[in-house]
């Protein structure tokens, strides 16, 4: 594996892509550490140093996905999540709005138009969320006391909203550039880097869990051993399910053209168990990140009760979270996996699934098979996603620590790292270098 990393820098194109990706990551981390204008950075620093736990639930989760930008009161506090939310809304509307559905079928030009609409919606969401963050800073409801804002008022609110909009749009553009000129999916890579940047703080928080307080040990050494075993087991399980495939046998009929014989090959079609990857988790996380706050801002008592019931860690929150993961798993498969087109392509190429007639029966068979394996993948995602919440409620483990023992953070890190390694390995194998694994290559992504 070490030789594969060394060989990666021997290939000029791959070396340039890796260095470009590292440069973009540096800029994204810079955006997460430059504070918003009009706040007292010295007070922020002192408050962070004196605070053992800077937030709970919603804020901890928001801070994790922004790479600590919320805690730093930085211009990248919104992170890339508004763009993810806008993408979800546009994809949902594409399935129900005929005009958007027509655009989606127009090829490259239609997709470019939909991307443009997504960006417009991202600006609107950023402006709304930025204004809410500015008001929360002024009222002392976002980590810091209200005195952190030097000159409160409408001017500070407008400046903060514009700054946060600019930060998110810059991150969005950097992510697109990383996808085009770097390694891996840029948007997913930014989220992963933000999560990994919190790992040193998580390690420090985990160590402090086992330190005695006033001569009393809060957690036993057996719990430390159990946590270590658990994280290794969960990582192995996540990797296994992420790589798991259902292989559908495909036979190609022999065709004689002139004096040559074509076809007659026996191969297989890989259907991934976790076809949607980390996207259902990201979609569900992005949507459930704000309803509780929005309901609490309404003046009615009933709305505040709904907001409290939807707050992070409640039973209703976990139920909604799990149901949304199930929904988005099937939604992603429905939008990205087209069994009718696959069946038509097989038929045109002279291929067929043994025991299944070509055409409509093949499409129905693929649809049934994908439905069954998607259920298994969706249930797995749901169990892993709610694991940190259960650990926090039952064992009192801080969210920052629990998020690395399962849940969204681990799924995103594993999924993005595997995808990045596949891309690097494809460059290595194309130029006759060994990949990361000499015995058995990494399974490729969607085919």
C-alpha positions as a Markdown table, in Angstrom:
| # | Residue | x | y | z |
|---|---|---|---|---|
| 1 | Unk | 0.0 | 0.0 | 0.0 |
| 2 | Unk | 2.9 | 2.4 | 0.8 |
| 3 | Unk | 4.4 | 1.7 | -2.7 |
| 4 | Unk | 1.0 | 2.6 | -4.2 |
| 5 | Unk | 1.1 | 6.0 | -2.5 |
| 6 | Unk | 4.7 | 6.5 | -3.7 |
| 7 | Unk | 3.8 | 5.6 | -7.3 |
| 8 | Unk | 0.9 | 8.0 | -7.2 |
| 9 | Unk | 3.4 | 10.9 | -7.2 |
| 10 | Unk | 5.4 | 9.3 | -10.1 |
| 11 | Unk | 2.5 | 9.9 | -12.5 |
| 12 | Unk | 2.4 | 13.6 | -13.5 |
| 13 | Unk | -1.4 | 13.8 | -14.1 |
| 14 | Unk | -2.2 | 12.0 | -10.9 |
| 15 | Unk | 0.4 | 14.0 | -8.9 |
| 16 | Unk | -1.2 | 17.3 | -10.2 |
| 17 | Unk | -4.7 | 16.1 | -9.3 |
| 18 | Unk | -3.6 | 15.1 | -5.7 |
| 19 | Unk | -1.8 | 18.4 | -5.2 |
| 20 | Unk | -4.7 | 20.4 | -6.5 |
| 21 | Unk | -7.0 | 18.5 | -4.2 |
| 22 | Unk | -4.8 | 19.3 | -1.2 |
| 23 | Unk | -4.7 | 22.9 | -2.2 |
| 24 | Unk | -8.5 | 23.1 | -2.3 |
| 25 | Unk | -8.7 | 21.4 | 1.1 |
| 26 | Unk | -6.4 | 24.0 | 2.5 |
| 27 | Unk | -8.6 | 26.8 | 1.2 |
| 28 | Unk | -11.8 | 25.1 | 2.6 |
| 29 | Unk | -10.1 | 24.8 | 6.0 |
| 30 | Unk | -9.1 | 28.5 | 5.8 |
| 31 | Unk | -12.7 | 29.4 | 5.3 |
| 32 | Unk | -13.6 | 27.5 | 8.5 |
| 33 | Unk | -11.2 | 29.5 | 10.6 |
| 34 | Unk | -11.6 | 33.1 | 9.4 |
| 35 | Unk | -14.1 | 34.8 | 11.8 |
| 36 | Unk | -17.0 | 36.9 | 10.6 |
| 37 | Unk | -16.5 | 40.6 | 10.6 |
| 38 | Unk | -18.1 | 42.4 | 13.6 |
| 39 | Unk | -17.4 | 39.8 | 16.2 |
| 40 | Unk | -14.9 | 39.8 | 19.1 |
| 41 | Unk | -12.5 | 37.1 | 18.1 |
| 42 | Unk | -10.6 | 37.3 | 21.4 |
| 43 | Unk | -13.8 | 36.7 | 23.3 |
| 44 | Unk | -14.5 | 33.7 | 21.0 |
| 45 | Unk | -11.1 | 32.2 | 21.7 |
| 46 | Unk | -11.4 | 32.7 | 25.5 |
| 47 | Unk | -14.9 | 31.2 | 25.5 |
| 48 | Unk | -13.8 | 28.1 | 23.5 |
| 49 | Unk | -10.9 | 27.5 | 25.9 |
| 50 | Unk | -13.0 | 27.9 | 29.0 |
| 51 | Unk | -15.9 | 25.8 | 27.7 |
| 52 | Unk | -15.6 | 22.0 | 28.0 |
| 53 | Unk | -18.7 | 21.4 | 25.9 |
| 54 | Unk | -19.6 | 24.1 | 23.5 |
| 55 | Unk | -23.0 | 22.8 | 22.5 |
| 56 | Unk | -25.4 | 20.0 | 22.4 |
| 57 | Unk | -27.5 | 18.1 | 19.9 |
| 58 | Unk | -28.2 | 20.4 | 16.9 |
| 59 | Unk | -25.2 | 22.6 | 17.4 |
| 60 | Unk | -22.8 | 19.8 | 17.9 |
| 61 | Unk | -23.9 | 18.1 | 14.7 |
| 62 | Unk | -23.9 | 21.4 | 12.8 |
| 63 | Unk | -20.5 | 22.2 | 14.1 |
| 64 | Unk | -19.2 | 18.8 | 13.1 |
| 65 | Unk | -20.3 | 19.1 | 9.5 |
| 66 | Unk | -18.9 | 22.6 | 9.2 |
| 67 | Unk | -15.5 | 21.4 | 10.5 |
| 68 | Unk | -15.7 | 23.6 | 13.6 |
| 69 | Unk | -16.6 | 26.7 | 11.6 |
| 70 | Unk | -19.7 | 27.4 | 13.8 |
| 71 | Unk | -17.5 | 27.2 | 16.9 |
| 72 | Unk | -15.0 | 29.5 | 15.3 |
| 73 | Unk | -17.8 | 31.9 | 14.2 |
| 74 | Unk | -16.2 | 31.7 | 10.7 |
| 75 | Unk | -17.3 | 32.7 | 7.3 |
| 76 | Unk | -17.7 | 29.0 | 6.4 |
| 77 | Unk | -20.1 | 28.3 | 9.2 |
| 78 | Unk | -22.9 | 27.2 | 6.9 |
| 79 | Unk | -20.5 | 24.8 | 5.2 |
| 80 | Unk | -21.7 | 23.0 | 2.1 |
| 81 | Unk | -25.0 | 21.8 | 3.6 |
| 82 | Unk | -27.2 | 24.6 | 2.0 |
| 83 | Unk | -26.1 | 23.3 | -1.4 |
| 84 | Unk | -26.9 | 19.7 | -0.4 |
| 85 | Unk | -30.4 | 20.9 | 0.8 |
| 86 | Unk | -31.0 | 22.8 | -2.5 |
| 87 | Unk | -30.0 | 19.7 | -4.5 |
| 88 | Unk | -32.5 | 17.6 | -2.5 |
| 89 | Unk | -35.3 | 20.0 | -3.1 |
| 90 | Unk | -34.6 | 20.3 | -6.9 |
| 91 | Unk | -34.4 | 16.5 | -7.2 |
| 92 | Unk | -37.7 | 16.0 | -5.4 |
| 93 | Unk | -39.3 | 18.7 | -7.6 |
| 94 | Unk | -37.9 | 17.1 | -10.7 |
| 95 | Unk | -40.0 | 14.0 | -10.0 |
| 96 | Unk | -43.2 | 16.0 | -9.7 |
| 97 | Unk | -42.8 | 19.1 | -11.8 |
| 98 | Unk | -43.2 | 18.3 | -15.5 |
| 99 | Unk | -41.0 | 21.3 | -16.7 |
| 100 | Unk | -38.1 | 20.2 | -14.6 |
| 101 | Unk | -38.6 | 16.5 | -15.6 |
| 102 | Unk | -38.4 | 17.7 | -19.3 |
| 103 | Unk | -35.2 | 19.6 | -18.6 |
| 104 | Unk | -33.7 | 16.5 | -17.0 |
| 105 | Unk | -34.3 | 14.5 | -20.2 |
| 106 | Unk | -32.7 | 17.1 | -22.5 |
| 107 | Unk | -29.2 | 15.9 | -21.8 |
| 108 | Unk | -26.3 | 18.1 | -20.9 |
| 109 | Unk | -28.1 | 21.4 | -21.6 |
| 110 | Unk | -31.0 | 20.4 | -19.4 |
| 111 | Unk | -28.7 | 19.3 | -16.6 |
| 112 | Unk | -26.8 | 22.6 | -16.8 |
| 113 | Unk | -30.1 | 24.5 | -16.4 |
| 114 | Unk | -31.1 | 22.4 | -13.4 |
| 115 | Unk | -27.7 | 23.1 | -11.9 |
| 116 | Unk | -28.3 | 26.8 | -12.3 |
| 117 | Unk | -31.6 | 26.6 | -10.5 |
| 118 | Unk | -29.9 | 24.6 | -7.7 |
| 119 | Unk | -27.4 | 27.4 | -7.3 |
| 120 | Unk | -30.1 | 30.1 | -7.2 |
| 121 | Unk | -31.9 | 28.1 | -4.5 |
| 122 | Unk | -28.6 | 27.7 | -2.6 |
| 123 | Unk | -28.2 | 31.5 | -2.4 |
| 124 | Unk | -31.8 | 31.8 | -1.1 |
| 125 | Unk | -31.3 | 29.1 | 1.6 |
| 126 | Unk | -27.9 | 30.6 | 2.6 |
| 127 | Unk | -29.4 | 34.1 | 3.0 |
| 128 | Unk | -32.2 | 32.8 | 5.2 |
| 129 | Unk | -29.9 | 30.6 | 7.3 |
| 130 | Unk | -27.3 | 33.4 | 7.5 |
| 131 | Unk | -29.8 | 35.8 | 8.8 |
| 132 | Unk | -30.9 | 33.3 | 11.5 |
| 133 | Unk | -27.3 | 32.8 | 12.6 |
| 134 | Unk | -26.8 | 36.5 | 12.8 |
| 135 | Unk | -29.9 | 36.9 | 15.0 |
| 136 | Unk | -28.8 | 33.9 | 17.1 |
| 137 | Unk | -25.4 | 35.5 | 17.7 |
| 138 | Unk | -26.9 | 38.8 | 18.8 |
| 139 | Unk | -29.2 | 37.1 | 21.2 |
| 140 | Unk | -26.5 | 34.8 | 22.7 |
| 141 | Unk | -28.2 | 31.6 | 21.5 |
| 142 | Unk | -25.3 | 30.2 | 19.3 |
| 143 | Unk | -22.5 | 29.0 | 21.6 |
| 144 | Unk | -21.4 | 32.5 | 22.6 |
| 145 | Unk | -22.8 | 35.2 | 24.9 |
| 146 | Unk | -24.5 | 38.2 | 23.1 |
| 147 | Unk | -21.5 | 40.4 | 23.9 |
| 148 | Unk | -19.5 | 38.7 | 21.2 |
| 149 | Unk | -21.2 | 40.9 | 18.6 |
| 150 | Unk | -19.5 | 44.3 | 18.8 |
| 151 | Unk | -22.1 | 46.4 | 17.0 |
| 152 | Unk | -25.5 | 44.6 | 16.8 |
| 153 | Unk | -28.2 | 45.7 | 14.5 |
| 154 | Unk | -29.5 | 45.4 | 11.0 |
| 155 | Unk | -26.1 | 46.3 | 9.5 |
| 156 | Unk | -24.4 | 43.3 | 11.3 |
| 157 | Unk | -27.2 | 41.0 | 10.3 |
| 158 | Unk | -27.0 | 42.0 | 6.6 |
| 159 | Unk | -23.2 | 41.8 | 6.6 |
| 160 | Unk | -23.2 | 38.4 | 8.3 |
| 161 | Unk | -25.8 | 37.0 | 5.9 |
| 162 | Unk | -23.8 | 38.2 | 2.8 |
| 163 | Unk | -20.6 | 36.8 | 4.3 |
| 164 | Unk | -22.0 | 33.4 | 5.0 |
| 165 | Unk | -23.6 | 33.3 | 1.5 |
| 166 | Unk | -20.2 | 34.1 | 0.0 |
| 167 | Unk | -18.5 | 31.5 | 2.1 |
| 168 | Unk | -20.9 | 28.7 | 1.1 |
| 169 | Unk | -20.8 | 29.7 | -2.6 |
| 170 | Unk | -17.0 | 29.7 | -2.6 |
| 171 | Unk | -17.0 | 26.2 | -1.0 |
| 172 | Unk | -19.5 | 25.0 | -3.6 |
| 173 | Unk | -17.3 | 26.3 | -6.4 |
| 174 | Unk | -14.2 | 24.8 | -4.9 |
| 175 | Unk | -16.0 | 21.5 | -4.6 |
| 176 | Unk | -16.9 | 21.6 | -8.3 |
| 177 | Unk | -13.3 | 22.4 | -9.2 |
| 178 | Unk | -12.1 | 19.5 | -7.1 |
| 179 | Unk | -14.4 | 17.1 | -8.9 |
| 180 | Unk | -13.3 | 18.3 | -12.3 |
| 181 | Unk | -9.6 | 18.8 | -11.7 |
| 182 | Unk | -8.8 | 16.8 | -8.5 |
| 183 | Unk | -9.4 | 13.4 | -7.0 |
| 184 | Unk | -12.8 | 12.2 | -5.7 |
| 185 | Unk | -16.2 | 13.9 | -5.5 |
| 186 | Unk | -15.5 | 17.5 | -4.4 |
| 187 | Unk | -18.6 | 18.1 | -2.4 |
| 188 | Unk | -18.3 | 14.8 | -0.5 |
| 189 | Unk | -14.6 | 15.4 | 0.0 |
| 190 | Unk | -15.2 | 18.8 | 1.7 |
| 191 | Unk | -17.7 | 17.3 | 4.1 |
| 192 | Unk | -15.2 | 14.5 | 4.9 |
| 193 | Unk | -12.4 | 16.9 | 5.5 |
| 194 | Unk | -14.6 | 18.9 | 7.8 |
| 195 | Unk | -15.5 | 15.8 | 9.8 |
| 196 | Unk | -11.9 | 14.5 | 10.0 |
| 197 | Unk | -10.7 | 18.0 | 11.2 |
| 198 | Unk | -12.7 | 17.4 | 14.4 |
| 199 | Unk | -11.0 | 14.1 | 15.1 |
| 200 | Unk | -8.2 | 15.6 | 17.4 |
| 201 | Unk | -10.8 | 17.3 | 19.5 |
| 202 | Unk | -12.8 | 14.0 | 19.7 |
| 203 | Unk | -9.7 | 12.1 | 20.8 |
| 204 | Unk | -9.1 | 14.7 | 23.5 |
| 205 | Unk | -12.7 | 14.4 | 24.7 |
| 206 | Unk | -12.5 | 10.6 | 24.7 |
| 207 | Unk | -9.3 | 10.7 | 26.9 |
| 208 | Unk | -11.0 | 13.1 | 29.3 |
| 209 | Unk | -13.9 | 10.7 | 29.7 |
| 210 | Unk | -11.6 | 8.3 | 31.5 |
| 211 | Unk | -9.8 | 10.8 | 33.7 |
| 212 | Unk | -10.9 | 10.9 | 37.3 |
| 213 | Unk | -13.0 | 14.0 | 38.4 |
| 214 | Unk | -12.7 | 14.9 | 42.1 |
| 215 | Unk | -11.2 | 11.4 | 42.6 |
| 216 | Unk | -14.2 | 9.7 | 40.9 |
| 217 | Unk | -13.7 | 7.7 | 37.6 |
| 218 | Unk | -16.8 | 8.3 | 35.5 |
| 219 | Unk | -16.1 | 5.5 | 33.0 |
| 220 | Unk | -14.3 | 2.2 | 33.6 |
| 221 | Unk | -11.3 | 0.8 | 31.6 |
| 222 | Unk | -13.6 | -2.0 | 30.4 |
| 223 | Unk | -15.7 | 0.6 | 28.6 |
| 224 | Unk | -12.6 | 1.9 | 26.8 |
| 225 | Unk | -11.8 | -1.6 | 25.6 |
| 226 | Unk | -15.4 | -2.1 | 24.5 |
| 227 | Unk | -15.3 | 1.1 | 22.6 |
| 228 | Unk | -12.1 | 0.1 | 20.8 |
| 229 | Unk | -13.5 | -3.3 | 19.8 |
| 230 | Unk | -16.8 | -1.6 | 18.7 |
| 231 | Unk | -15.2 | 1.0 | 16.5 |
| 232 | Unk | -13.1 | -1.7 | 14.7 |
| 233 | Unk | -16.1 | -3.9 | 14.2 |
| 234 | Unk | -18.3 | -1.1 | 12.9 |
| 235 | Unk | -15.6 | 0.0 | 10.5 |
| 236 | Unk | -15.2 | -3.5 | 9.2 |
| 237 | Unk | -18.9 | -3.9 | 8.8 |
| 238 | Unk | -19.3 | -0.5 | 7.0 |
| 239 | Unk | -16.5 | -1.4 | 4.6 |
| 240 | Unk | -18.0 | -4.9 | 3.9 |
| 241 | Unk | -21.5 | -3.5 | 3.2 |
| 242 | Unk | -20.2 | -0.6 | 1.2 |
| 243 | Unk | -18.3 | -3.1 | -1.0 |
| 244 | Unk | -21.1 | -5.8 | -1.1 |
| 245 | Unk | -22.6 | -6.7 | -4.5 |
| 246 | Unk | -25.3 | -8.9 | -5.9 |
| 247 | Unk | -23.8 | -10.4 | -9.0 |
| 248 | Unk | -26.4 | -11.0 | -11.7 |
| 249 | Unk | -25.2 | -13.5 | -14.4 |
| 250 | Unk | -25.3 | -12.2 | -18.0 |
| 251 | Unk | -24.8 | -14.4 | -21.1 |
| 252 | Unk | -24.2 | -12.9 | -24.5 |
| 253 | Unk | -25.4 | -14.8 | -27.6 |
| 254 | Unk | -23.0 | -15.7 | -30.3 |
| 255 | Unk | -23.2 | -13.7 | -33.5 |
| 256 | Unk | -21.5 | -14.5 | -36.8 |
| 257 | Unk | -20.6 | -11.4 | -38.9 |
| 258 | Unk | -18.7 | -12.4 | -42.0 |
| 259 | Unk | -16.0 | -14.8 | -40.9 |
| 260 | Unk | -15.8 | -13.6 | -37.3 |
| 261 | Unk | -17.8 | -14.8 | -34.3 |
| 262 | Unk | -18.8 | -12.2 | -31.7 |
| 263 | Unk | -20.3 | -12.7 | -28.2 |
| 264 | Unk | -20.7 | -16.0 | -26.4 |
| 265 | Unk | -19.2 | -14.4 | -23.3 |
| 266 | Unk | -20.4 | -15.2 | -19.8 |
| 267 | Unk | -20.1 | -12.3 | -17.3 |
| 268 | Unk | -22.1 | -10.7 | -14.5 |
| 269 | Unk | -23.8 | -7.4 | -13.7 |
| 270 | Unk | -22.9 | -6.1 | -10.2 |
| 271 | Unk | -25.7 | -4.5 | -8.2 |
| 272 | Unk | -24.5 | -2.8 | -5.0 |
| 273 | Unk | -26.3 | -3.5 | -1.8 |
| 274 | Unk | -25.6 | 0.1 | -0.6 |
| 275 | Unk | -26.3 | 1.6 | -4.1 |
| 276 | Unk | -27.0 | 5.1 | -2.7 |
| 277 | Unk | -23.9 | 5.3 | -0.7 |
| 278 | Unk | -23.9 | 8.0 | 1.9 |
| 279 | Unk | -26.4 | 10.2 | 0.1 |
| 280 | Unk | -29.5 | 9.1 | 2.1 |
| 281 | Unk | -27.7 | 10.0 | 5.3 |
| 282 | Unk | -26.6 | 13.4 | 4.0 |
| 283 | Unk | -30.1 | 14.2 | 2.6 |
| 284 | Unk | -31.9 | 13.2 | 5.9 |
| 285 | Unk | -29.3 | 15.0 | 8.0 |
| 286 | Unk | -29.7 | 18.2 | 5.9 |
| 287 | Unk | -33.5 | 18.2 | 6.1 |
| 288 | Unk | -33.7 | 17.4 | 9.8 |
| 289 | Unk | -31.1 | 20.0 | 10.8 |
| 290 | Unk | -33.5 | 23.0 | 10.9 |
| 291 | Unk | -37.2 | 22.1 | 11.6 |
| 292 | Unk | -36.7 | 22.0 | 15.3 |
| 293 | Unk | -35.2 | 25.5 | 15.4 |
| 294 | Unk | -37.8 | 26.9 | 12.9 |
| 295 | Unk | -40.7 | 25.5 | 15.0 |
| 296 | Unk | -39.2 | 27.0 | 18.2 |
| 297 | Unk | -39.1 | 30.4 | 16.6 |
| 298 | Unk | -42.9 | 30.4 | 16.0 |
| 299 | Unk | -45.0 | 32.2 | 18.7 |
| 300 | Unk | -47.5 | 29.4 | 19.1 |
| 301 | Unk | -47.3 | 26.9 | 22.0 |
| 302 | Unk | -48.1 | 23.9 | 19.7 |
| 303 | Unk | -45.3 | 24.8 | 17.4 |
| 304 | Unk | -42.8 | 24.9 | 20.3 |
| 305 | Unk | -44.0 | 21.5 | 21.4 |
| 306 | Unk | -43.4 | 20.1 | 17.9 |
| 307 | Unk | -40.0 | 21.8 | 17.9 |
| 308 | Unk | -39.1 | 20.2 | 21.2 |
| 309 | Unk | -40.3 | 16.8 | 20.0 |
| 310 | Unk | -38.1 | 17.1 | 16.9 |
| 311 | Unk | -35.0 | 18.2 | 18.7 |
| 312 | Unk | -31.9 | 16.1 | 18.3 |
| 313 | Unk | -31.8 | 12.8 | 20.2 |
| 314 | Unk | -35.6 | 12.5 | 20.8 |
| 315 | Unk | -37.5 | 9.4 | 19.9 |
| 316 | Unk | -39.5 | 11.3 | 17.2 |
| 317 | Unk | -36.2 | 12.6 | 15.7 |
| 318 | Unk | -34.7 | 9.2 | 15.5 |
| 319 | Unk | -37.9 | 7.8 | 14.0 |
| 320 | Unk | -38.1 | 10.5 | 11.4 |
| 321 | Unk | -34.4 | 10.1 | 10.7 |
| 322 | Unk | -34.7 | 6.4 | 10.1 |
| 323 | Unk | -37.8 | 6.8 | 7.9 |
| 324 | Unk | -36.1 | 9.5 | 5.8 |
| 325 | Unk | -33.0 | 7.3 | 5.3 |
| 326 | Unk | -35.3 | 4.5 | 4.0 |
| 327 | Unk | -37.1 | 6.9 | 1.7 |
| 328 | Unk | -34.0 | 8.5 | 0.3 |
| 329 | Unk | -32.4 | 5.1 | -0.3 |
| 330 | Unk | -35.2 | 4.1 | -2.5 |
| 331 | Unk | -35.5 | 7.6 | -4.0 |
| 332 | Unk | -31.9 | 7.6 | -5.0 |
| 333 | Unk | -32.2 | 4.1 | -6.6 |
| 334 | Unk | -35.4 | 5.2 | -8.4 |
| 335 | Unk | -33.7 | 8.2 | -9.9 |
| 336 | Unk | -30.3 | 6.7 | -10.7 |
| 337 | Unk | -31.0 | 3.1 | -11.5 |
| 338 | Unk | -33.1 | 2.6 | -14.7 |
| 339 | Unk | -33.9 | -1.2 | -15.1 |
| 340 | Unk | -35.8 | -0.5 | -18.4 |
| 341 | Unk | -32.8 | 1.1 | -20.0 |
| 342 | Unk | -30.5 | -1.6 | -18.8 |
| 343 | Unk | -32.8 | -4.3 | -20.1 |
| 344 | Unk | -32.9 | -2.5 | -23.5 |
| 345 | Unk | -29.2 | -2.1 | -23.7 |
| 346 | Unk | -28.7 | -5.8 | -22.9 |
| 347 | Unk | -31.2 | -6.8 | -25.6 |
| 348 | Unk | -29.5 | -4.6 | -28.2 |
| 349 | Unk | -26.1 | -6.0 | -27.3 |
| 350 | Unk | -27.4 | -9.6 | -27.6 |
| 351 | Unk | -27.2 | -10.2 | -23.8 |
| 352 | Unk | -29.7 | -11.8 | -21.5 |
| 353 | Unk | -30.0 | -13.1 | -18.0 |
| 354 | Unk | -30.2 | -16.9 | -18.0 |
| 355 | Unk | -33.7 | -18.1 | -17.2 |
| 356 | Unk | -35.2 | -14.6 | -17.8 |
| 357 | Unk | -36.7 | -13.5 | -21.1 |
| 358 | Unk | -35.2 | -10.3 | -22.7 |
| 359 | Unk | -37.1 | -7.0 | -22.6 |
| 360 | Unk | -39.8 | -6.3 | -20.0 |
| 361 | Unk | -39.3 | -9.5 | -17.9 |
| 362 | Unk | -35.6 | -8.6 | -17.5 |
| 363 | Unk | -36.5 | -5.1 | -16.4 |
| 364 | Unk | -39.0 | -6.4 | -13.9 |
| 365 | Unk | -36.4 | -8.9 | -12.6 |
| 366 | Unk | -33.8 | -6.2 | -12.1 |
| 367 | Unk | -36.3 | -4.0 | -10.4 |
| 368 | Unk | -37.4 | -6.7 | -7.9 |
| 369 | Unk | -33.8 | -7.7 | -7.2 |
| 370 | Unk | -32.8 | -4.0 | -6.6 |
| 371 | Unk | -35.7 | -3.5 | -4.4 |
| 372 | Unk | -34.8 | -6.4 | -2.1 |
| 373 | Unk | -31.1 | -5.5 | -1.8 |
| 374 | Unk | -31.9 | -1.8 | -1.3 |
| 375 | Unk | -34.0 | -2.7 | 1.7 |
| 376 | Unk | -31.0 | -4.5 | 3.3 |
| 377 | Unk | -28.8 | -1.6 | 2.6 |
| 378 | Unk | -31.3 | 1.0 | 3.9 |
| 379 | Unk | -31.8 | -0.9 | 7.1 |
| 380 | Unk | -28.0 | -1.1 | 7.6 |
| 381 | Unk | -27.7 | 2.7 | 7.0 |
| 382 | Unk | -30.5 | 3.4 | 9.5 |
| 383 | Unk | -28.9 | 1.3 | 12.3 |
| 384 | Unk | -25.5 | 2.8 | 11.8 |
| 385 | Unk | -26.9 | 6.3 | 11.6 |
| 386 | Unk | -28.7 | 6.2 | 14.9 |
| 387 | Unk | -25.9 | 4.4 | 16.7 |
| 388 | Unk | -24.2 | 7.6 | 18.0 |
| 389 | Unk | -27.5 | 8.9 | 19.4 |
| 390 | Unk | -28.0 | 5.7 | 21.3 |
| 391 | Unk | -24.5 | 5.8 | 22.6 |
| 392 | Unk | -25.0 | 9.3 | 23.8 |
| 393 | Unk | -28.3 | 8.7 | 25.5 |
| 394 | Unk | -27.5 | 5.3 | 27.1 |
| 395 | Unk | -23.8 | 5.7 | 28.0 |
| 396 | Unk | -23.4 | 9.5 | 28.3 |
| 397 | Unk | -20.8 | 9.6 | 25.5 |
| 398 | Unk | -20.4 | 13.1 | 23.9 |
| 399 | Unk | -21.7 | 13.4 | 20.4 |
| 400 | Unk | -18.2 | 14.5 | 19.1 |
| 401 | Unk | -16.8 | 11.2 | 20.3 |
| 402 | Unk | -19.8 | 9.0 | 19.4 |
| 403 | Unk | -19.9 | 10.3 | 15.9 |
| 404 | Unk | -16.6 | 8.6 | 15.1 |
| 405 | Unk | -17.9 | 5.2 | 16.4 |
| 406 | Unk | -20.6 | 4.9 | 13.8 |
| 407 | Unk | -23.3 | 7.1 | 12.3 |
| 408 | Unk | -23.1 | 9.6 | 9.5 |
| 409 | Unk | -19.5 | 10.6 | 10.1 |
| 410 | Unk | -18.0 | 7.1 | 9.8 |
| 411 | Unk | -20.2 | 6.3 | 6.8 |
| 412 | Unk | -19.1 | 9.4 | 4.9 |
| 413 | Unk | -15.5 | 8.9 | 5.7 |
| 414 | Unk | -15.4 | 5.3 | 4.7 |
| 415 | Unk | -17.5 | 5.9 | 1.5 |
| 416 | Unk | -15.5 | 8.9 | 0.3 |
| 417 | Unk | -12.1 | 7.3 | 1.1 |
| 418 | Unk | -13.0 | 4.1 | -0.8 |
| 419 | Unk | -14.2 | 6.1 | -3.8 |
| 420 | Unk | -11.0 | 8.2 | -3.7 |
| 421 | Unk | -8.9 | 5.1 | -3.5 |
| 422 | Unk | -10.7 | 3.6 | -6.5 |
| 423 | Unk | -10.0 | 6.6 | -8.6 |
| 424 | Unk | -6.3 | 6.7 | -7.6 |
| 425 | Unk | -6.0 | 2.9 | -8.3 |
| 426 | Unk | -7.6 | 3.3 | -11.7 |
| 427 | Unk | -4.9 | 5.8 | -12.6 |
| 428 | Unk | -2.2 | 3.4 | -11.3 |
| 429 | Unk | -3.5 | 0.3 | -13.1 |
| 430 | Unk | -4.0 | 2.3 | -16.3 |
| 431 | Unk | -0.3 | 3.0 | -16.3 |
| 432 | Unk | 0.7 | -0.5 | -15.2 |
| 433 | Unk | 1.4 | 0.2 | -11.6 |
| 434 | Unk | 0.3 | -2.0 | -8.7 |
| 435 | Unk | -2.8 | -0.8 | -6.9 |
| 436 | Unk | -3.4 | -0.6 | -3.2 |
| 437 | Unk | -4.1 | -4.3 | -2.9 |
| 438 | Unk | -2.0 | -6.8 | -4.8 |
| 439 | Unk | -4.4 | -9.6 | -4.0 |
| 440 | Unk | -7.8 | -8.6 | -5.1 |
| 441 | Unk | -8.4 | -5.1 | -6.3 |
| 442 | Unk | -10.9 | -2.7 | -4.8 |
| 443 | Unk | -14.3 | -3.3 | -6.2 |
| 444 | Unk | -15.3 | -0.6 | -8.6 |
| 445 | Unk | -18.2 | 1.7 | -8.1 |
| 446 | Unk | -21.4 | 1.8 | -10.1 |
| 447 | Unk | -21.2 | 0.2 | -13.5 |
